[in-house]
């Protein structure tokens, strides 16, 4: 599968479109678009490339990663997928906004279908495997494409860093275990696409990430 990367303004979120070039089916992952300009950037890309949106997938339901869910659901009439343990975060989108000093009105995100550890999501002829990586949030997941050798890590793992754990539901010890037990067992040449910042590889983070030595 191929990946398109969008960097949206709310906390510099990376939103990903993962698509199968053979069938043109796609999933939009961590929809962080806020406002008409960012929403148009996404719909223009989908339309220009004649993609068919089949899934909206959330690695977790913090505001910056989830603010575009309802727009996409209304636009493309497809389900919102996330882990059940992040359901309270989806219900408290407005409270999350206030916590960060954002005064806009946000509707809660209702999960259509729950993601489970080990689940395979079919995107056309491609597959993403759900890997549960709690710690940044209770229901954080990563999405692994074994065939194409990439991982969408959400806010679990970054280039040279890890996700913050001082937000409600965060757990530092749990996050370290998730990364070491679930992600560092993947092939070292796996490309890691994080929720913020540049891409890296599993091998580089095993060797160089100061939080995991």
VOPAFI-730552 format. One line per 3 residues: number of its first residue (from 0); for each residue x, y, z of N, C-alpha, C. Coordinates in nm, 3 decimals, decimal comma. Example, Ala and Ser with C-alpha at 12.3 -4.5 7.8 and 13.67 -1.06 7.14 Angstrom:
// residues 2
0 = 1,319 -0,569 0,780 1,230 -0,450 0,780 1,320 -0,330 0,780 ~ 1,285 -0,225 0,708 1,367 -0,106 0,714 1,290 0,003 0,787
// end
This chain:
// residues 213
0 = 0,083 -0,120 0,000 0,000 0,000 0,000 0,087 0,125 0,000 ~ 0,027 0,234 -0,039 0,097 0,362 -0,041 0,044 0,452 0,071 ~ 0,125 0,551 0,104 0,088 0,642 0,214 0,100 0,786 0,166
3 = 0,000 0,866 0,197 0,008 1,011 0,181 0,004 1,072 0,321 ~ 0,087 1,174 0,343 0,100 1,234 0,476 0,053 1,379 0,470 ~ -0,034 1,414 0,564 -0,080 1,551 0,579 -0,037 1,601 0,717
6 = 0,014 1,720 0,724 0,049 1,780 0,852 -0,047 1,895 0,879 ~ -0,132 1,874 0,977 -0,234 1,973 1,007 -0,195 2,054 1,130 ~ -0,261 2,167 1,145 -0,210 2,271 1,234 -0,228 2,243 1,382
9 = -0,329 2,166 1,419 -0,358 2,147 1,560 -0,250 2,058 1,623 ~ -0,153 2,120 1,687 -0,040 2,051 1,750 0,048 1,979 1,648 ~ 0,045 2,019 1,521 0,131 1,958 1,421 0,105 1,810 1,400
12 = -0,020 1,773 1,392 -0,059 1,633 1,381 -0,030 1,579 1,242 ~ 0,021 1,456 1,235 0,034 1,384 1,109 -0,092 1,301 1,087 ~ -0,163 1,331 0,980 -0,277 1,251 0,937 -0,234 1,172 0,814
15 = -0,270 1,045 0,810 -0,225 0,957 0,702 -0,343 0,906 0,620 ~ -0,322 0,900 0,488 -0,412 0,828 0,400 -0,335 0,707 0,348 ~ -0,381 0,589 0,384 -0,320 0,465 0,339 -0,411 0,406 0,231
18 = -0,355 0,382 0,113 -0,442 0,337 0,004 -0,378 0,227 -0,079 ~ -0,467 0,144 -0,134 -0,427 0,034 -0,220 -0,438 0,083 -0,365 ~ -0,327 0,099 -0,436 -0,333 0,154 -0,572 -0,407 0,066 -0,671
21 = -0,422 -0,063 -0,639 -0,492 -0,153 -0,731 -0,643 -0,132 -0,728 ~ -0,697 -0,116 -0,608 -0,843 -0,103 -0,593 -0,888 0,040 -0,565 ~ -0,792 0,127 -0,526 -0,817 0,266 -0,488 -0,895 0,279 -0,357
24 = -0,908 0,168 -0,282 -0,965 0,177 -0,148 -0,864 0,242 -0,054 ~ -0,914 0,318 0,043 -0,822 0,386 0,135 -0,881 0,396 0,274 ~ -0,792 0,415 0,370 -0,829 0,447 0,507 -0,765 0,580 0,544
27 = -0,838 0,663 0,614 -0,783 0,789 0,668 -0,756 0,764 0,816 ~ -0,632 0,788 0,856 -0,587 0,753 0,991 -0,553 0,879 1,069 ~ -0,612 0,891 1,186 -0,592 1,006 1,276 -0,628 1,138 1,207
30 = -0,757 1,158 1,181 -0,801 1,277 1,107 -0,790 1,404 1,191 ~ -0,685 1,479 1,167 -0,658 1,599 1,247 -0,694 1,728 1,180 ~ -0,771 1,722 1,072 -0,804 1,846 1,002 -0,904 1,929 1,081
33 = -0,877 2,058 1,087 -0,962 2,151 1,161 -0,986 2,274 1,073 ~ -1,111 2,300 1,042 -1,145 2,415 0,960 -1,157 2,380 0,812 ~ -1,216 2,471 0,739 -1,250 2,446 0,600 -1,129 2,421 0,512
36 = -1,021 2,494 0,533 -0,903 2,480 0,448 -0,843 2,340 0,460 ~ -0,829 2,292 0,583 -0,771 2,159 0,603 -0,867 2,049 0,557 ~ -0,994 2,067 0,581 -1,093 1,970 0,532 -1,089 1,962 0,379
39 = -1,076 2,077 0,314 -1,070 2,079 0,168 -0,943 2,012 0,117 ~ -0,831 2,029 0,187 -0,707 1,963 0,145 -0,726 1,812 0,142 ~ -0,798 1,759 0,239 -0,821 1,615 0,243 -0,917 1,571 0,134
42 = -1,031 1,637 0,121 -1,128 1,594 0,021 -1,076 1,614 -0,121 ~ -0,996 1,717 -0,142 -0,936 1,738 -0,275 -0,842 1,623 -0,310 ~ -0,764 1,578 -0,213 -0,672 1,466 -0,239 -0,750 1,339 -0,270
45 = -0,852 1,312 -0,192 -0,934 1,192 -0,215 -0,998 1,198 -0,354 ~ -1,054 1,314 -0,389 -1,120 1,328 -0,518 -1,024 1,322 -0,635 ~ -0,912 1,393 -0,624 -0,814 1,396 -0,733 -0,761 1,258 -0,766
48 = -0,742 1,176 -0,663 -0,686 1,042 -0,683 -0,793 0,935 -0,697 ~ -0,920 0,977 -0,699 -1,034 0,887 -0,719 -1,035 0,773 -0,618 ~ -1,002 0,808 -0,493 -0,996 0,708 -0,388 -1,135 0,684 -0,329
51 = -1,154 0,564 -0,280 -1,278 0,528 -0,211 -1,246 0,508 -0,063 ~ -1,298 0,595 0,021 -1,272 0,586 0,165 -1,357 0,472 0,223 ~ -1,288 0,375 0,284 -1,360 0,261 0,343 -1,354 0,260 0,495
54 = -1,256 0,328 0,553 -1,241 0,329 0,698 -1,187 0,465 0,745 ~ -1,229 0,504 0,863 -1,163 0,610 0,940 -1,107 0,542 1,065 ~ -0,975 0,546 1,080 -0,910 0,471 1,188 -0,838 0,568 1,281
57 = -0,857 0,547 1,410 -0,790 0,630 1,511 -0,690 0,548 1,590 ~ -0,564 0,592 1,592 -0,469 0,527 1,681 -0,503 0,555 1,826 ~ -0,565 0,669 1,851 -0,618 0,703 1,984 -0,708 0,825 1,967
60 = -0,776 0,863 2,073 -0,879 0,966 2,060 -0,846 1,094 2,136 ~ -0,720 1,132 2,139 -0,688 1,267 2,184 -0,736 1,367 2,079 ~ -0,769 1,485 2,123 -0,834 1,585 2,038 -0,762 1,608 1,906
63 = -0,629 1,624 1,910 -0,556 1,660 1,789 -0,563 1,551 1,683 ~ -0,577 1,426 1,724 -0,584 1,314 1,630 -0,726 1,283 1,586 ~ -0,824 1,337 1,654 -0,962 1,292 1,633 -1,058 1,402 1,592
66 = -1,009 1,525 1,579 -1,099 1,638 1,559 -1,172 1,631 1,425 ~ -1,117 1,559 1,326 -1,180 1,552 1,195 -1,271 1,432 1,174 ~ -1,290 1,351 1,276 -1,368 1,229 1,261 -1,510 1,253 1,210
69 = -1,580 1,344 1,274 -1,720 1,362 1,241 -1,738 1,421 1,101 ~ -1,646 1,509 1,061 -1,651 1,562 0,925 -1,636 1,450 0,823 ~ -1,539 1,362 0,844 -1,517 1,253 0,750 -1,633 1,153 0,749
72 = -1,685 1,123 0,867 -1,799 1,030 0,873 -1,919 1,086 0,797 ~ -1,945 1,216 0,814 -2,058 1,278 0,744 -2,033 1,286 0,593 ~ -1,907 1,307 0,554 -1,873 1,325 0,413 -1,874 1,193 0,338
75 = -1,814 1,088 0,399 -1,792 0,963 0,326 -1,881 0,847 0,373 ~ -1,959 0,870 0,479 -2,055 0,768 0,527 -1,986 0,636 0,558 ~ -1,875 0,642 0,629 -1,800 0,522 0,666 -1,781 0,520 0,818
78 = -1,751 0,402 0,874 -1,742 0,390 1,019 -1,615 0,452 1,078 ~ -1,624 0,492 1,203 -1,510 0,540 1,282 -1,461 0,425 1,369 ~ -1,335 0,390 1,354 -1,277 0,277 1,427 -1,179 0,328 1,533
81 = -1,188 0,275 1,653 -1,095 0,306 1,761 -1,109 0,197 1,867 ~ -1,014 0,194 1,959 -1,019 0,095 2,067 -1,121 0,137 2,172 ~ -1,191 0,040 2,227 -1,296 0,068 2,326 -1,243 0,145 2,446
84 = -1,117 0,119 2,485 -1,064 0,184 2,605 -1,044 0,333 2,588 ~ -1,050 0,383 2,465 -1,041 0,527 2,442 -1,178 0,592 2,425 ~ -1,283 0,516 2,443 -1,417 0,571 2,428 -1,442 0,692 2,518
87 = -1,397 0,691 2,645 -1,419 0,810 2,728 -1,353 0,936 2,672 ~ -1,238 0,920 2,605 -1,174 1,036 2,544 -1,260 1,091 2,430 ~ -1,316 1,002 2,350 -1,403 1,046 2,242 -1,525 1,120 2,292
90 = -1,577 1,078 2,406 -1,694 1,143 2,464 -1,661 1,279 2,522 ~ -1,533 1,302 2,552 -1,493 1,426 2,620 -1,409 1,516 2,530 ~ -1,444 1,523 2,403 -1,370 1,610 2,312 -1,373 1,757 2,357
93 = -1,490 1,801 2,402 -1,501 1,941 2,444 -1,415 1,969 2,566 ~ -1,415 1,878 2,661 -1,332 1,895 2,781 -1,184 1,894 2,744 ~ -1,145 1,810 2,647 -1,007 1,809 2,602 -0,969 1,945 2,544
96 = -1,059 2,003 2,467 -1,032 2,134 2,408 -1,011 2,240 2,516 ~ -1,097 2,241 2,615 -1,083 2,339 2,723 -0,951 2,321 2,797 ~ -0,908 2,196 2,813 -0,784 2,168 2,884 -0,664 2,233 2,814
99 = -0,672 2,243 2,681 -0,563 2,304 2,605 -0,590 2,450 2,570 ~ -0,692 2,507 2,632 -0,721 2,648 2,611 -0,785 2,679 2,477 ~ -0,850 2,580 2,416 -0,916 2,597 2,287 -1,065 2,617 2,312
102 = -1,119 2,728 2,264 -1,256 2,764 2,299 -1,359 2,728 2,193 ~ -1,316 2,663 2,085 -1,412 2,621 1,983 -1,500 2,507 2,036 ~ -1,615 2,492 1,973 -1,707 2,386 2,013 -1,678 2,258 1,936
105 = -1,666 2,147 2,008 -1,636 2,019 1,946 -1,739 1,915 1,988 ~ -1,791 1,846 1,890 -1,884 1,737 1,916 -1,806 1,612 1,953 ~ -1,861 1,532 2,045 -1,796 1,408 2,082 -1,783 1,312 1,965
108 = -1,686 1,223 1,974 -1,663 1,123 1,870 -1,722 0,990 1,918 ~ -1,813 0,937 1,840 -1,876 0,808 1,871 -1,810 0,699 1,788 ~ -1,754 0,600 1,855 -1,688 0,490 1,786 -1,793 0,399 1,722
111 = -1,775 0,372 1,593 -1,868 0,283 1,522 -1,836 0,136 1,548 ~ -1,706 0,104 1,541 -1,661 -0,034 1,560 -1,532 -0,031 1,642 ~ -1,520 -0,126 1,735 -1,404 -0,130 1,823 -1,289 -0,206 1,759
114 = -1,170 -0,151 1,769 -1,049 -0,219 1,727 -1,002 -0,315 1,837 ~ -0,949 -0,430 1,797 -0,896 -0,525 1,894 -0,755 -0,566 1,855 ~ -0,675 -0,599 1,954 -0,536 -0,638 1,932 -0,528 -0,759 1,839
117 = -0,446 -0,749 1,736 -0,430 -0,859 1,642 -0,527 -0,858 1,526 ~ -0,626 -0,772 1,531 -0,725 -0,763 1,423 -0,659 -0,722 1,291 ~ -0,708 -0,776 1,181 -0,660 -0,738 1,048 -0,768 -0,653 0,980
120 = -0,729 -0,534 0,938 -0,819 -0,445 0,865 -0,784 -0,453 0,718 ~ -0,880 -0,491 0,637 -0,859 -0,502 0,493 -0,887 -0,367 0,426 ~ -0,790 -0,321 0,347 -0,806 -0,199 0,269 -0,781 -0,238 0,124
123 = -0,886 -0,268 0,051 -0,869 -0,326 -0,081 -0,796 -0,458 -0,067 ~ -0,684 -0,470 -0,140 -0,602 -0,590 -0,132 -0,495 -0,580 -0,023 ~ -0,488 -0,467 0,046 -0,389 -0,447 0,151 -0,443 -0,480 0,288
126 = -0,351 -0,491 0,384 -0,389 -0,525 0,521 -0,312 -0,440 0,621 ~ -0,382 -0,398 0,724 -0,320 -0,336 0,841 -0,352 -0,420 0,963 ~ -0,250 -0,456 1,039 -0,270 -0,530 1,163 -0,274 -0,434 1,280
129 = -0,374 -0,449 1,364 -0,388 -0,366 1,484 -0,298 -0,421 1,595 ~ -0,213 -0,334 1,650 -0,126 -0,372 1,761 -0,161 -0,281 1,880 ~ -0,207 -0,340 1,988 -0,242 -0,262 2,106 -0,115 -0,214 2,176
132 = -0,105 -0,081 2,196 0,013 -0,022 2,261 -0,030 0,080 2,366 ~ -0,102 0,038 2,470 -0,149 0,133 2,570 -0,033 0,199 2,644 ~ -0,062 0,317 2,696 0,038 0,390 2,773 0,026 0,539 2,751
135 = 0,027 0,582 2,625 -0,001 0,723 2,595 -0,146 0,753 2,625 ~ -0,232 0,661 2,586 -0,373 0,661 2,627 -0,411 0,515 2,651 ~ -0,520 0,491 2,723 -0,555 0,352 2,755 -0,579 0,266 2,632
138 = -0,631 0,325 2,524 -0,667 0,247 2,407 -0,579 0,270 2,287 ~ -0,458 0,319 2,307 -0,370 0,346 2,193 -0,339 0,219 2,115 ~ -0,339 0,233 1,982 -0,300 0,122 1,895 -0,202 0,174 1,791
141 = -0,125 0,081 1,734 -0,044 0,106 1,616 -0,097 0,018 1,505 ~ -0,063 0,053 1,381 -0,116 -0,016 1,264 0,001 -0,060 1,177 ~ 0,012 -0,191 1,154 0,130 -0,249 1,091 0,096 -0,310 0,956
144 = 0,166 -0,265 0,853 0,156 -0,326 0,721 0,279 -0,414 0,702 ~ 0,263 -0,543 0,723 0,375 -0,636 0,715 0,432 -0,644 0,574 ~ 0,344 -0,650 0,476 0,388 -0,665 0,337 0,473 -0,548 0,292
147 = 0,432 -0,428 0,324 0,502 -0,309 0,277 0,601 -0,253 0,378 ~ 0,606 -0,314 0,496 0,711 -0,283 0,592 0,700 -0,148 0,660 ~ 0,578 -0,109 0,697 0,566 0,017 0,770 0,468 0,005 0,886
150 = 0,486 0,096 0,981 0,404 0,101 1,102 0,357 0,244 1,122 ~ 0,228 0,261 1,143 0,174 0,391 1,185 0,157 0,384 1,335 ~ 0,239 0,461 1,407 0,258 0,440 1,550 0,175 0,530 1,639
153 = 0,098 0,622 1,581 0,026 0,715 1,666 0,123 0,794 1,753 ~ 0,087 0,813 1,880 0,175 0,886 1,971 0,248 0,794 2,068 ~ 0,264 0,667 2,030 0,341 0,576 2,114 0,491 0,600 2,098
156 = 0,538 0,605 1,974 0,681 0,609 1,945 0,710 0,717 1,842 ~ 0,811 0,799 1,872 0,857 0,904 1,781 1,004 0,885 1,750 ~ 1,053 0,961 1,654 1,195 0,963 1,627 1,267 1,024 1,747
159 = 1,339 0,941 1,820 1,414 0,988 1,936 1,333 1,019 2,059 ~ 1,207 0,977 2,061 1,123 1,011 2,176 1,008 0,912 2,187 ~ 0,925 0,934 2,289 0,805 0,853 2,310 0,689 0,945 2,343
162 = 0,569 0,890 2,346 0,452 0,971 2,377 0,451 1,019 2,521 ~ 0,389 1,133 2,542 0,375 1,184 2,678 0,276 1,098 2,755 ~ 0,293 1,091 2,883 0,206 1,007 2,966 0,147 1,085 3,083
165 = 0,153 1,218 3,075 0,100 1,301 3,183 -0,044 1,345 3,157 ~ -0,103 1,300 3,047 -0,243 1,329 3,020 -0,331 1,223 3,087 ~ -0,461 1,251 3,106 -0,548 1,153 3,172 -0,543 1,017 3,103
168 = -0,521 0,912 3,183 -0,514 0,777 3,130 -0,376 0,733 3,087 ~ -0,278 0,823 3,092 -0,143 0,788 3,053 -0,074 0,705 3,160 ~ 0,021 0,621 3,117 0,095 0,536 3,210 0,233 0,511 3,151
171 = 0,335 0,571 3,212 0,470 0,567 3,156 0,526 0,425 3,150 ~ 0,512 0,351 3,259 0,565 0,214 3,262 0,496 0,127 3,158 ~ 0,367 0,144 3,145 0,291 0,067 3,047 0,334 0,101 2,904
174 = 0,360 0,228 2,878 0,402 0,269 2,744 0,537 0,208 2,708 ~ 0,632 0,212 2,801 0,763 0,152 2,774 0,749 0,003 2,743 ~ 0,665 -0,066 2,820 0,644 -0,208 2,795 0,579 -0,232 2,659
177 = 0,483 -0,149 2,623 0,417 -0,163 2,494 0,516 -0,151 2,380 ~ 0,603 -0,052 2,389 0,700 -0,030 2,281 0,799 -0,146 2,274 ~ 0,853 -0,185 2,387 0,956 -0,290 2,386 0,898 -0,426 2,349
180 = 0,779 -0,457 2,401 0,723 -0,591 2,381 0,648 -0,605 2,249 ~ 0,589 -0,495 2,200 0,503 -0,505 2,083 0,567 -0,446 1,957 ~ 0,640 -0,336 1,971 0,694 -0,268 1,853 0,838 -0,306 1,823
183 = 0,919 -0,320 1,927 1,060 -0,351 1,904 1,082 -0,497 1,861 ~ 0,976 -0,575 1,857 0,986 -0,711 1,804 0,960 -0,716 1,654 ~ 0,922 -0,603 1,594 0,902 -0,597 1,449 1,037 -0,592 1,379
186 = 1,042 -0,624 1,250 1,170 -0,618 1,177 1,235 -0,480 1,189 ~ 1,365 -0,478 1,201 1,437 -0,354 1,227 1,427 -0,253 1,113 ~ 1,400 -0,301 0,993 1,388 -0,208 0,880 1,246 -0,155 0,863
189 = 1,156 -0,187 0,955 1,020 -0,133 0,949 1,022 0,019 0,961 ~ 0,961 0,087 0,866 0,952 0,233 0,871 0,840 0,272 0,968 ~ 0,871 0,363 1,058 0,775 0,408 1,159 0,726 0,548 1,122
192 = 0,595 0,559 1,102 0,533 0,688 1,077 0,460 0,731 1,205 ~ 0,513 0,831 1,275 0,455 0,870 1,404 0,342 0,971 1,390 ~ 0,278 0,998 1,503 0,169 1,095 1,505 0,215 1,238 1,491
195 = 0,341 1,266 1,519 0,399 1,399 1,504 0,544 1,381 1,461 ~ 0,592 1,471 1,379 0,733 1,470 1,344 0,769 1,373 1,233 ~ 0,901 1,356 1,208 0,947 1,278 1,094 0,942 1,128 1,117
198 = 0,952 1,056 1,007 0,955 0,910 1,012 1,089 0,861 1,066 ~ 1,091 0,736 1,109 1,213 0,674 1,159 1,203 0,524 1,127 ~ 1,287 0,443 1,187 1,276 0,298 1,171 1,282 0,232 1,308
201 = 1,232 0,110 1,316 1,239 0,035 1,440 1,386 0,017 1,482 ~ 1,471 -0,017 1,388 1,612 -0,038 1,420 1,679 0,084 1,478 ~ 1,652 0,202 1,419 1,711 0,325 1,471 1,664 0,354 1,613
204 = 1,536 0,329 1,640 1,485 0,358 1,774 1,537 0,259 1,876 ~ 1,557 0,134 1,838 1,618 0,038 1,929 1,759 0,083 1,968 ~ 1,832 0,136 1,871 1,971 0,173 1,894 1,987 0,310 1,959
207 = 1,899 0,404 1,924 1,928 0,544 1,952 1,828 0,614 2,044 ~ 1,710 0,559 2,062 1,608 0,632 2,138 1,647 0,637 2,286 ~ 1,675 0,756 2,340 1,726 0,764 2,478 1,626 0,720 2,585
210 = 1,497 0,718 2,552 1,395 0,680 2,649 1,384 0,528 2,662 ~ 1,451 0,454 2,574 1,430 0,310 2,569 1,560 0,231 2,581 ~ 1,661 0,298 2,634 1,792 0,230 2,652 1,798 0,160 2,788
// end
